């Protein structure tokens, strides 16, 4: 279980970086900081959980394939 906490914390840091980029780019697209930040928060939450699921699946499929 400890390794999953590591994945979760790494995803938080990565998403903080991505949040800045998504916010700026979506501001250019939407032209409104309110819409931009709302969109960015949704993307942030979904991305964190998708990353954790991805890591769990990766471990499941490649756990026994260490050379």
N, C-alpha and C positions, 0 to 999 in steps of 0.2 A: 504493500500500500504506500510505502514511503516514496517509491519512485513515481507514483502518480501525482503526489504533491509537488515533486520537482517539475513534472511536466506542466502542471497547472501554473506554478509560479513563473516558469519560463514563458508560458503563453501570455501571462499578464504583461510582462515586460515587452514582449514582441508586439502585443496589441496596443500598448501605449505608444510605441513608435508609429505603428500603422494608423492609430487614431488621429494623430496629427496630420498625416498625409491625406487620409480620407476626408478629414474635416476641411482641409484647404481645397482639395479637388472638388468636393461636393459643394463648397461655397461658390466656387467658380461656376459650377453647373446650375445650382439652385438660385444663387444670388441673394441668399438669406442665411444669416448665421443660425437662426432658430431651426430652419429646415435642415441645414447642414449638420448641426449638432445632433438633432433627433435621428437623422439617418445614420450618422456615425456611431451613435450609441447602440442602435439595433445591430449594425454590422459588427461592432465590438463584442457584444454578448454572444451572438451566434458564432463568431469566429473562435472565441475562447473554447466553447464547448465542442465545436467541430475539431479543434486541435487535440483536445484531450481524447476524444473518440478515436481520432486518427492514430494517436500514439498507442492506445490500448489495442487497437486492431493490429498495428505493426508488431507489437510485442507478441501478440497471440499467434500470428502467422510465421514469425521469424525467430521465435524463442528457441526452438530446437535446431535451428540451422546454423549455429555458430561453428566456424571452421577452426 
